Amino acid sequence: MDILIVGCGWVGTYMATALVSTGHRIWATCTTAEKADRLEALGLAAAVVDFDRGGVFPEWGQKTFDAVIVSVPITRKESTETIHHRFAGLVTFLGQLSFNQSFFFGSVGIYPKVSGTITETTFAAAELEPKLLSGETMLRTAYPNLNVLRLGGLFGFERVMAKHFAGKVCEIGYQTANFVHVVDIHGIVMAMMAAGLQGKTYNVVCPEHPLKKDVIAASAVKYGYDMPITFSDADRTAKVVSPVQLIADLDYRFEYRSPLEF
Protein backbone atom coordinates (compact mmCIF):
# COMPACT_ATOMS: atom_id res chain seq x y z
CA MET A 1 0.00 0.00 0.00
CA ASP A 2 0.94 3.65 -0.49
CA ILE A 3 0.39 5.50 2.81
CA LEU A 4 0.96 9.14 3.75
CA ILE A 5 1.55 10.15 7.37
CA VAL A 6 0.94 13.87 7.90
CA GLY A 7 2.74 15.10 10.99
CA CYS A 8 5.12 12.18 11.51
CA GLY A 9 5.96 12.41 15.20
CA TRP A 10 6.57 9.64 17.71
CA VAL A 11 3.52 7.52 16.86
CA GLY A 12 3.90 8.17 13.14
CA THR A 13 7.55 7.21 13.14
CA TYR A 14 6.80 3.93 14.88
CA MET A 15 4.04 3.16 12.39
CA ALA A 16 6.13 4.21 9.40
CA THR A 17 9.01 1.99 10.48
CA ALA A 18 6.68 -0.99 10.95
CA LEU A 19 4.93 -0.37 7.63
CA VAL A 20 8.16 -0.03 5.65
CA SER A 21 9.45 -3.26 7.18
CA THR A 22 6.40 -5.10 5.82
CA GLY A 23 6.77 -3.76 2.29
CA HIS A 24 4.49 -0.73 2.27
CA ARG A 25 5.52 2.52 0.56
CA ILE A 26 5.40 5.43 3.01
CA TRP A 27 5.40 9.19 2.53
CA ALA A 28 5.58 11.55 5.49
CA THR A 29 5.56 15.20 6.46
CA CYS A 30 7.38 16.72 9.41
CA THR A 31 8.35 20.22 10.52
CA THR A 32 12.18 20.21 10.37
CA ALA A 33 14.82 19.26 7.83
CA GLU A 34 16.66 17.22 10.46
CA LYS A 35 13.57 15.07 11.07
CA ALA A 36 13.04 14.69 7.34
CA ASP A 37 16.59 13.38 6.99
CA ARG A 38 15.98 10.83 9.76
CA LEU A 39 12.76 9.69 8.11
CA GLU A 40 14.45 9.38 4.73
CA ALA A 41 17.10 7.20 6.38
CA LEU A 42 14.29 4.85 7.49
CA GLY A 43 13.20 4.40 3.88
CA LEU A 44 10.41 6.99 3.70
CA ALA A 45 9.81 9.80 1.25
CA ALA A 46 9.76 12.82 3.58
CA ALA A 47 8.99 16.51 3.14
CA VAL A 48 9.06 19.49 5.51
CA VAL A 49 5.59 21.00 5.91
CA ASP A 50 4.75 23.45 8.70
CA PHE A 51 1.04 24.23 8.65
CA ASP A 52 1.51 27.07 11.14
CA ARG A 53 3.94 28.91 8.87
CA GLY A 54 2.54 27.93 5.49
CA GLY A 55 4.92 27.76 2.56
CA VAL A 56 5.10 25.49 -0.45
CA PHE A 57 3.50 22.06 -0.22
CA PRO A 58 5.20 19.02 -1.81
CA GLU A 59 3.84 18.09 -5.22
CA TRP A 60 2.26 14.76 -4.35
CA GLY A 61 -1.07 15.51 -6.02
CA GLN A 62 -0.42 13.13 -8.88
CA LYS A 63 -0.47 10.17 -6.51
CA THR A 64 -3.43 8.27 -5.13
CA PHE A 65 -2.72 7.10 -1.60
CA ASP A 66 -4.41 4.06 -0.16
CA ALA A 67 -4.56 5.85 3.18
CA VAL A 68 -3.66 9.17 4.77
CA ILE A 69 -2.96 9.29 8.51
CA VAL A 70 -3.12 12.78 10.04
CA SER A 71 -1.23 13.21 13.29
CA VAL A 72 -1.18 16.99 13.60
CA PRO A 73 -1.39 18.05 17.26
CA ILE A 74 -3.69 20.39 19.14
CA THR A 75 -2.99 21.58 22.67
CA ARG A 76 -5.23 23.47 25.05
CA LYS A 77 -2.52 26.13 25.50
CA GLU A 78 -2.82 27.22 21.88
CA SER A 79 -5.19 29.94 20.77
CA THR A 80 -8.30 29.16 18.78
CA GLU A 81 -6.89 31.29 15.97
CA THR A 82 -3.66 29.27 15.84
CA ILE A 83 -5.55 25.98 15.66
CA HIS A 84 -7.91 27.29 12.98
CA HIS A 85 -4.99 28.56 10.88
CA ARG A 86 -3.13 25.25 11.23
CA PHE A 87 -6.10 23.11 10.26
CA ALA A 88 -7.15 25.40 7.44
CA GLY A 89 -3.68 24.85 5.97
CA LEU A 90 -4.03 21.13 6.57
CA VAL A 91 -7.37 21.01 4.75
CA THR A 92 -5.82 22.90 1.83
CA PHE A 93 -2.91 20.46 1.72
CA LEU A 94 -5.18 17.42 1.80
CA GLY A 95 -7.35 18.99 -0.88
CA GLN A 96 -4.59 18.59 -3.45
CA LEU A 97 -4.30 14.85 -2.75
CA SER A 98 -6.26 11.78 -3.73
CA PHE A 99 -6.76 9.06 -1.11
CA ASN A 100 -9.09 6.16 -0.43
CA GLN A 101 -9.15 6.17 3.37
CA SER A 102 -8.21 8.73 5.99
CA PHE A 103 -7.49 8.79 9.73
CA PHE A 104 -7.07 11.57 12.27
CA PHE A 105 -5.35 11.04 15.62
CA GLY A 106 -7.30 13.06 18.16
CA SER A 107 -7.26 12.73 21.94
CA VAL A 108 -9.47 11.47 24.77
CA GLY A 109 -8.69 14.85 26.32
CA ILE A 110 -11.67 16.03 24.29
CA TYR A 111 -13.94 14.58 27.00
CA PRO A 112 -14.75 16.43 30.23
CA LYS A 113 -12.89 15.49 33.39
CA VAL A 114 -15.65 13.56 35.12
CA SER A 115 -15.99 10.27 36.95
CA GLY A 116 -17.84 7.65 34.94
CA THR A 117 -17.61 5.50 31.83
CA ILE A 118 -17.31 7.47 28.61
CA THR A 119 -18.16 6.19 25.13
CA GLU A 120 -17.90 8.06 21.84
CA THR A 121 -21.51 9.24 22.22
CA THR A 122 -21.70 10.03 25.94
CA PHE A 123 -21.40 13.79 25.48
CA ALA A 124 -23.00 16.25 23.09
CA ALA A 125 -20.65 18.37 20.98
CA ALA A 126 -21.25 21.39 23.21
CA GLU A 127 -19.82 19.45 26.17
CA LEU A 128 -16.54 18.54 24.45
CA GLU A 129 -13.30 20.52 24.74
CA PRO A 130 -13.81 23.20 22.06
CA LYS A 131 -10.24 23.49 20.79
CA LEU A 132 -9.80 19.75 20.33
CA LEU A 133 -13.25 19.50 18.78
CA SER A 134 -12.46 22.29 16.31
CA GLY A 135 -9.71 20.28 14.61
CA GLU A 136 -11.89 17.19 14.33
CA THR A 137 -14.78 19.27 12.99
CA MET A 138 -12.75 21.09 10.35
CA LEU A 139 -11.38 17.84 8.99
CA ARG A 140 -14.66 15.91 9.22
CA THR A 141 -16.52 18.77 7.49
CA ALA A 142 -14.05 18.67 4.59
CA TYR A 143 -13.83 14.87 4.57
CA PRO A 144 -17.00 13.20 5.90
CA ASN A 145 -15.42 9.74 5.51
CA LEU A 146 -12.59 10.63 7.90
CA ASN A 147 -11.96 8.11 10.69
CA VAL A 148 -11.32 9.89 14.00
CA LEU A 149 -9.28 7.96 16.57
CA ARG A 150 -9.33 9.53 20.02
CA LEU A 151 -6.11 8.26 21.53
CA GLY A 152 -5.42 7.73 25.21
CA GLY A 153 -2.12 8.71 26.82
CA LEU A 154 0.69 7.46 24.59
CA PHE A 155 3.17 4.96 25.98
CA GLY A 156 5.47 2.16 24.88
CA PHE A 157 9.17 1.43 24.49
CA GLU A 158 11.12 4.52 25.66
CA ARG A 159 7.94 6.24 26.89
CA VAL A 160 7.71 5.05 30.49
CA MET A 161 5.38 6.72 32.96
CA ALA A 162 7.62 6.18 36.01
CA LYS A 163 10.43 8.33 34.60
CA HIS A 164 8.25 11.46 34.82
CA PHE A 165 7.57 11.08 38.55
CA ALA A 166 10.79 9.61 39.96
CA GLY A 167 11.61 11.40 43.22
CA LYS A 168 8.66 13.79 42.85
CA VAL A 169 5.27 14.30 44.45
CA CYS A 170 2.67 12.73 42.14
CA GLU A 171 -0.64 14.57 42.22
CA ILE A 172 -2.48 12.33 39.73
CA GLY A 173 -1.79 8.93 41.26
CA TYR A 174 -5.38 8.26 42.31
CA GLN A 175 -6.85 9.06 38.89
CA THR A 176 -7.78 6.18 36.59
CA ALA A 177 -5.45 5.58 33.64
CA ASN A 178 -6.70 6.04 30.08
CA PHE A 179 -3.58 4.97 28.22
CA VAL A 180 -2.70 3.08 25.05
CA HIS A 181 0.44 1.37 23.79
CA VAL A 182 1.75 2.48 20.39
CA VAL A 183 1.73 -1.15 19.23
CA ASP A 184 -2.06 -1.22 19.61
CA ILE A 185 -2.50 2.09 17.80
CA HIS A 186 -0.69 0.53 14.85
CA GLY A 187 -2.71 -2.68 15.14
CA ILE A 188 -6.04 -0.84 15.23
CA VAL A 189 -5.22 1.32 12.21
CA MET A 190 -4.15 -1.75 10.23
CA ALA A 191 -7.36 -3.55 11.21
CA MET A 192 -9.44 -0.57 10.08
CA MET A 193 -7.54 -0.42 6.79
CA ALA A 194 -8.15 -4.13 6.20
CA ALA A 195 -11.87 -3.65 6.91
CA GLY A 196 -12.07 -0.55 4.71
CA LEU A 197 -13.87 1.42 7.43
CA GLN A 198 -15.01 4.96 6.71
CA GLY A 199 -16.36 7.76 8.88
CA LYS A 200 -15.85 6.05 12.25
CA THR A 201 -15.04 7.67 15.59
CA TYR A 202 -13.34 5.39 18.10
CA ASN A 203 -11.83 5.66 21.56
CA VAL A 204 -8.40 4.04 21.32
CA VAL A 205 -7.63 3.17 24.94
CA CYS A 206 -6.64 0.03 26.83
CA PRO A 207 -9.70 -1.90 28.02
CA GLU A 208 -8.39 -1.92 31.60
CA HIS A 209 -8.09 1.22 33.71
CA PRO A 210 -5.91 0.81 36.83
CA LEU A 211 -4.99 3.75 39.03
CA LYS A 212 -2.09 5.79 37.69
CA LYS A 213 -0.11 5.19 40.88
CA ASP A 214 -0.18 1.47 40.17
CA VAL A 215 0.99 2.05 36.59
CA ILE A 216 3.85 4.19 37.90
CA ALA A 217 4.81 1.54 40.46
CA ALA A 218 4.76 -1.26 37.88
CA SER A 219 6.88 0.67 35.38
CA ALA A 220 9.32 1.81 38.09
CA VAL A 221 9.99 -1.82 39.00
CA LYS A 222 10.17 -2.98 35.38
CA TYR A 223 12.49 -0.23 34.12
CA GLY A 224 14.48 0.61 37.26
CA TYR A 225 13.19 4.09 38.07
CA ASP A 226 12.82 5.55 41.56
CA MET A 227 9.31 5.81 42.95
CA PRO A 228 7.66 9.18 43.59
CA ILE A 229 8.25 10.69 47.02
CA THR A 230 4.53 10.40 47.69
CA PHE A 231 1.16 10.19 45.97
CA SER A 232 -1.36 12.93 46.70
CA ASP A 233 -4.93 11.65 46.89
CA ALA A 234 -6.53 15.06 46.33
CA ASP A 235 -7.73 14.11 42.85
CA ARG A 236 -9.63 10.82 42.61
CA THR A 237 -11.33 11.40 39.26
CA ALA A 238 -12.46 8.00 37.95
CA LYS A 239 -12.71 8.89 34.26
CA VAL A 240 -12.96 5.66 32.27
CA VAL A 241 -12.82 6.06 28.48
CA SER A 242 -14.24 2.93 26.90
CA PRO A 243 -12.92 1.22 23.72
CA VAL A 244 -15.85 -1.21 23.63
CA GLN A 245 -17.15 0.06 20.29
CA LEU A 246 -13.92 -0.50 18.36
CA ILE A 247 -13.46 -3.92 19.97
CA ALA A 248 -16.96 -4.91 18.86
CA ASP A 249 -16.67 -3.52 15.32
CA LEU A 250 -13.19 -4.90 14.62
CA ASP A 251 -13.16 -7.95 16.91
CA TYR A 252 -9.86 -6.45 18.00
CA ARG A 253 -7.71 -8.06 20.68
CA PHE A 254 -5.39 -5.61 22.41
CA GLU A 255 -1.74 -6.62 22.66
CA TYR A 256 -1.64 -4.59 25.87
CA ARG A 257 -4.98 -4.78 27.66
CA SER A 258 -3.70 -2.89 30.69
CA PRO A 259 -1.14 -0.13 31.24
CA LEU A 260 0.28 -2.36 33.96
CA GLU A 261 1.71 -4.45 31.09
CA PHE A 262 3.60 -1.61 29.41
FILUM-324421 format. One record per residue (C-alpha): residue number from 1; residue in three letters; x, y, z. Coordinates in Angstrom, 3 decimals, decimal comma. Example, Ala and Ser with C-alpha at 12.3 -4.5 7.8 and 13.67 -1.06 7.14 Angstrom:
2
drennu / nuvo / x / y / z
1 / ALA / 12,300 / -4,500 / 7,800
2 / SER / 13,670 / -1,060 / 7,140
# end
This chain:
262
drennu / nuvo / x / y / z
1 / MET / 0,000 / 0,000 / 0,000
2 / ASP / 0,938 / 3,653 / -0,491
3 / ILE / 0,392 / 5,498 / 2,811
4 / LEU / 0,955 / 9,138 / 3,747
5 / ILE / 1,553 / 10,151 / 7,368
6 / VAL / 0,940 / 13,866 / 7,898
7 / GLY / 2,744 / 15,097 / 10,994
8 / CYS / 5,115 / 12,175 / 11,506
9 / GLY / 5,961 / 12,410 / 15,202
10 / TRP / 6,572 / 9,636 / 17,714
11 / VAL / 3,524 / 7,522 / 16,862
12 / GLY / 3,898 / 8,174 / 13,144
13 / THR / 7,554 / 7,207 / 13,141
14 / TYR / 6,798 / 3,927 / 14,878
15 / MET / 4,041 / 3,159 / 12,395
16 / ALA / 6,126 / 4,208 / 9,404
17 / THR / 9,005 / 1,986 / 10,477
18 / ALA / 6,679 / -0,986 / 10,951
19 / LEU / 4,935 / -0,374 / 7,629
20 / VAL / 8,159 / -0,028 / 5,645
21 / SER / 9,449 / -3,263 / 7,179
22 / THR / 6,401 / -5,096 / 5,819
23 / GLY / 6,768 / -3,758 / 2,290
24 / HIS / 4,488 / -0,727 / 2,268
25 / ARG / 5,516 / 2,520 / 0,564
26 / ILE / 5,396 / 5,428 / 3,008
27 / TRP / 5,401 / 9,193 / 2,535
28 / ALA / 5,575 / 11,550 / 5,494
29 / THR / 5,555 / 15,202 / 6,456
30 / CYS / 7,382 / 16,717 / 9,415
31 / THR / 8,353 / 20,219 / 10,521
32 / THR / 12,179 / 20,209 / 10,370
33 / ALA / 14,819 / 19,258 / 7,829
34 / GLU / 16,655 / 17,225 / 10,458
35 / LYS / 13,574 / 15,070 / 11,075
36 / ALA / 13,037 / 14,693 / 7,345
37 / ASP / 16,590 / 13,378 / 6,986
38 / ARG / 15,980 / 10,832 / 9,763
39 / LEU / 12,762 / 9,689 / 8,112
40 / GLU / 14,452 / 9,383 / 4,731
41 / ALA / 17,101 / 7,197 / 6,380
42 / LEU / 14,285 / 4,849 / 7,491
43 / GLY / 13,204 / 4,402 / 3,885
44 / LEU / 10,405 / 6,994 / 3,699
45 / ALA / 9,811 / 9,798 / 1,253
46 / ALA / 9,756 / 12,818 / 3,579
47 / ALA / 8,994 / 16,514 / 3,144
48 / VAL / 9,059 / 19,488 / 5,508
49 / VAL / 5,590 / 21,001 / 5,907
50 / ASP / 4,751 / 23,448 / 8,703
51 / PHE / 1,041 / 24,225 / 8,651
52 / ASP / 1,510 / 27,072 / 11,136
53 / ARG / 3,945 / 28,908 / 8,867
54 / GLY / 2,537 / 27,928 / 5,491
55 / GLY / 4,920 / 27,757 / 2,559
56 / VAL / 5,103 / 25,486 / -0,445
57 / PHE / 3,501 / 22,055 / -0,216
58 / PRO / 5,199 / 19,020 / -1,812
59 / GLU / 3,841 / 18,090 / -5,224
60 / TRP / 2,258 / 14,763 / -4,354
61 / GLY / -1,072 / 15,515 / -6,017
62 / GLN / -0,417 / 13,134 / -8,884
63 / LYS / -0,474 / 10,174 / -6,506
64 / THR / -3,430 / 8,268 / -5,129
65 / PHE / -2,722 / 7,104 / -1,599
66 / ASP / -4,405 / 4,055 / -0,162
67 / ALA / -4,563 / 5,846 / 3,180
68 / VAL / -3,664 / 9,172 / 4,770
69 / ILE / -2,955 / 9,293 / 8,512
70 / VAL / -3,123 / 12,775 / 10,038
71 / SER / -1,233 / 13,213 / 13,292
72 / VAL / -1,180 / 16,994 / 13,601
73 / PRO / -1,390 / 18,047 / 17,258
74 / ILE / -3,693 / 20,389 / 19,139
75 / THR / -2,988 / 21,581 / 22,669
76 / ARG / -5,233 / 23,469 / 25,055
77 / LYS / -2,522 / 26,125 / 25,500
78 / GLU / -2,818 / 27,221 / 21,877
79 / SER / -5,195 / 29,941 / 20,771
80 / THR / -8,303 / 29,160 / 18,782
81 / GLU / -6,892 / 31,287 / 15,974
82 / THR / -3,663 / 29,272 / 15,844
83 / ILE / -5,551 / 25,980 / 15,657
84 / HIS / -7,907 / 27,295 / 12,983
85 / HIS / -4,988 / 28,559 / 10,875
86 / ARG / -3,132 / 25,252 / 11,232
87 / PHE / -6,105 / 23,110 / 10,258
88 / ALA / -7,149 / 25,400 / 7,443
89 / GLY / -3,675 / 24,851 / 5,972
90 / LEU / -4,026 / 21,125 / 6,569
91 / VAL / -7,373 / 21,012 / 4,752
92 / THR / -5,822 / 22,904 / 1,833
93 / PHE / -2,915 / 20,462 / 1,719
94 / LEU / -5,182 / 17,417 / 1,802
95 / GLY / -7,351 / 18,991 / -0,884
96 / GLN / -4,587 / 18,588 / -3,454
97 / LEU / -4,298 / 14,854 / -2,746
98 / SER / -6,264 / 11,778 / -3,734
99 / PHE / -6,761 / 9,059 / -1,111
100 / ASN / -9,085 / 6,155 / -0,428
101 / GLN / -9,148 / 6,171 / 3,365
102 / SER / -8,209 / 8,730 / 5,995
103 / PHE / -7,493 / 8,786 / 9,727
104 / PHE / -7,070 / 11,572 / 12,274
105 / PHE / -5,355 / 11,044 / 15,615
106 / GLY / -7,298 / 13,055 / 18,161
107 / SER / -7,259 / 12,727 / 21,942
108 / VAL / -9,465 / 11,471 / 24,772
109 / GLY / -8,690 / 14,849 / 26,321
110 / ILE / -11,668 / 16,028 / 24,292
111 / TYR / -13,943 / 14,576 / 26,999
112 / PRO / -14,750 / 16,429 / 30,234
113 / LYS / -12,887 / 15,495 / 33,391
114 / VAL / -15,648 / 13,559 / 35,124
115 / SER / -15,989 / 10,272 / 36,952
116 / GLY / -17,841 / 7,655 / 34,938
117 / THR / -17,612 / 5,497 / 31,829
118 / ILE / -17,313 / 7,472 / 28,610
119 / THR / -18,165 / 6,190 / 25,134
120 / GLU / -17,901 / 8,056 / 21,845
121 / THR / -21,514 / 9,241 / 22,219
122 / THR / -21,702 / 10,032 / 25,943
123 / PHE / -21,400 / 13,791 / 25,475
124 / ALA / -23,004 / 16,254 / 23,093
125 / ALA / -20,653 / 18,370 / 20,982
126 / ALA / -21,249 / 21,388 / 23,214
127 / GLU / -19,821 / 19,448 / 26,175
128 / LEU / -16,542 / 18,536 / 24,448
129 / GLU / -13,300 / 20,517 / 24,743
130 / PRO / -13,807 / 23,199 / 22,065
131 / LYS / -10,236 / 23,492 / 20,786
132 / LEU / -9,799 / 19,749 / 20,327
133 / LEU / -13,251 / 19,502 / 18,782
134 / SER / -12,459 / 22,286 / 16,314
135 / GLY / -9,708 / 20,279 / 14,609
136 / GLU / -11,894 / 17,192 / 14,329
137 / THR / -14,780 / 19,272 / 12,990
138 / MET / -12,754 / 21,094 / 10,346
139 / LEU / -11,378 / 17,843 / 8,989
140 / ARG / -14,655 / 15,912 / 9,224
141 / THR / -16,516 / 18,766 / 7,486
142 / ALA / -14,052 / 18,673 / 4,588
143 / TYR / -13,826 / 14,867 / 4,573
144 / PRO / -16,996 / 13,201 / 5,904
145 / ASN / -15,420 / 9,739 / 5,512
146 / LEU / -12,586 / 10,635 / 7,902
147 / ASN / -11,962 / 8,110 / 10,692
148 / VAL / -11,321 / 9,888 / 14,004
149 / LEU / -9,280 / 7,959 / 16,566
150 / ARG / -9,334 / 9,531 / 20,015
151 / LEU / -6,106 / 8,263 / 21,533
152 / GLY / -5,420 / 7,725 / 25,206
153 / GLY / -2,123 / 8,714 / 26,820
154 / LEU / 0,692 / 7,462 / 24,593
155 / PHE / 3,169 / 4,957 / 25,980
156 / GLY / 5,470 / 2,155 / 24,880
157 / PHE / 9,174 / 1,434 / 24,493
158 / GLU / 11,116 / 4,525 / 25,665
159 / ARG / 7,941 / 6,237 / 26,887
160 / VAL / 7,707 / 5,050 / 30,486
161 / MET / 5,379 / 6,719 / 32,965
162 / ALA / 7,617 / 6,184 / 36,007
163 / LYS / 10,428 / 8,331 / 34,604
164 / HIS / 8,252 / 11,455 / 34,823
165 / PHE / 7,575 / 11,079 / 38,548
166 / ALA / 10,795 / 9,608 / 39,958
167 / GLY / 11,606 / 11,395 / 43,218
168 / LYS / 8,657 / 13,794 / 42,847
169 / VAL / 5,268 / 14,297 / 44,449
170 / CYS / 2,670 / 12,733 / 42,137
171 / GLU / -0,645 / 14,572 / 42,223
172 / ILE / -2,476 / 12,329 / 39,735
173 / GLY / -1,789 / 8,929 / 41,255
174 / TYR / -5,384 / 8,255 / 42,310
175 / GLN / -6,849 / 9,058 / 38,893
176 / THR / -7,782 / 6,182 / 36,595
177 / ALA / -5,451 / 5,583 / 33,635
178 / ASN / -6,704 / 6,037 / 30,080
179 / PHE / -3,582 / 4,972 / 28,216
180 / VAL / -2,700 / 3,075 / 25,050
181 / HIS / 0,443 / 1,372 / 23,788
182 / VAL / 1,747 / 2,482 / 20,395
183 / VAL / 1,730 / -1,152 / 19,235
184 / ASP / -2,056 / -1,217 / 19,613
185 / ILE / -2,504 / 2,088 / 17,798
186 / HIS / -0,689 / 0,535 / 14,847
187 / GLY / -2,711 / -2,677 / 15,143
188 / ILE / -6,041 / -0,843 / 15,225
189 / VAL / -5,220 / 1,322 / 12,206
190 / MET / -4,150 / -1,749 / 10,232
191 / ALA / -7,364 / -3,555 / 11,210
192 / MET / -9,440 / -0,571 / 10,084
193 / MET / -7,542 / -0,420 / 6,794
194 / ALA / -8,153 / -4,126 / 6,200
195 / ALA / -11,868 / -3,650 / 6,911
196 / GLY / -12,073 / -0,547 / 4,714
197 / LEU / -13,869 / 1,417 / 7,431
198 / GLN / -15,009 / 4,960 / 6,705
199 / GLY / -16,359 / 7,760 / 8,883
200 / LYS / -15,853 / 6,053 / 12,250
201 / THR / -15,043 / 7,665 / 15,593
202 / TYR / -13,343 / 5,391 / 18,103
203 / ASN / -11,834 / 5,661 / 21,562
204 / VAL / -8,400 / 4,041 / 21,316
205 / VAL / -7,634 / 3,174 / 24,938
206 / CYS / -6,639 / 0,034 / 26,831
207 / PRO / -9,704 / -1,897 / 28,024
208 / GLU / -8,389 / -1,924 / 31,597
209 / HIS / -8,086 / 1,220 / 33,707
210 / PRO / -5,907 / 0,806 / 36,826
211 / LEU / -4,994 / 3,748 / 39,028
212 / LYS / -2,095 / 5,789 / 37,693
213 / LYS / -0,111 / 5,190 / 40,884
214 / ASP / -0,184 / 1,469 / 40,168
215 / VAL / 0,993 / 2,052 / 36,588
216 / ILE / 3,849 / 4,191 / 37,897
217 / ALA / 4,808 / 1,539 / 40,462
218 / ALA / 4,765 / -1,262 / 37,876
219 / SER / 6,881 / 0,666 / 35,381
220 / ALA / 9,322 / 1,811 / 38,086
221 / VAL / 9,990 / -1,818 / 38,997
222 / LYS / 10,169 / -2,977 / 35,376
223 / TYR / 12,492 / -0,226 / 34,122
224 / GLY / 14,482 / 0,608 / 37,258
225 / TYR / 13,192 / 4,091 / 38,075
226 / ASP / 12,822 / 5,550 / 41,561
227 / MET / 9,312 / 5,810 / 42,950
228 / PRO / 7,663 / 9,179 / 43,592
229 / ILE / 8,247 / 10,693 / 47,024
230 / THR / 4,532 / 10,398 / 47,686
231 / PHE / 1,156 / 10,191 / 45,972
232 / SER / -1,361 / 12,930 / 46,704
233 / ASP / -4,932 / 11,651 / 46,889
234 / ALA / -6,527 / 15,065 / 46,328
235 / ASP / -7,734 / 14,105 / 42,846
236 / ARG / -9,626 / 10,822 / 42,605
237 / THR / -11,327 / 11,398 / 39,256
238 / ALA / -12,457 / 7,999 / 37,953
239 / LYS / -12,705 / 8,894 / 34,260
240 / VAL / -12,956 / 5,660 / 32,267
241 / VAL / -12,825 / 6,063 / 28,484
242 / SER / -14,238 / 2,927 / 26,899
243 / PRO / -12,916 / 1,220 / 23,720
244 / VAL / -15,848 / -1,210 / 23,634
245 / GLN / -17,149 / 0,058 / 20,294
246 / LEU / -13,920 / -0,505 / 18,360
247 / ILE / -13,461 / -3,917 / 19,971
248 / ALA / -16,958 / -4,912 / 18,860
249 / ASP / -16,668 / -3,520 / 15,321
250 / LEU / -13,194 / -4,902 / 14,620
251 / ASP / -13,163 / -7,946 / 16,908
252 / TYR / -9,861 / -6,448 / 17,999
253 / ARG / -7,709 / -8,062 / 20,681
254 / PHE / -5,395 / -5,614 / 22,413
255 / GLU / -1,739 / -6,622 / 22,659
256 / TYR / -1,636 / -4,586 / 25,867
257 / ARG / -4,979 / -4,780 / 27,660
258 / SER / -3,701 / -2,888 / 30,688
259 / PRO / -1,139 / -0,133 / 31,236
260 / LEU / 0,284 / -2,364 / 33,957
261 / GLU / 1,711 / -4,454 / 31,094
262 / PHE / 3,596 / -1,611 / 29,413
# end
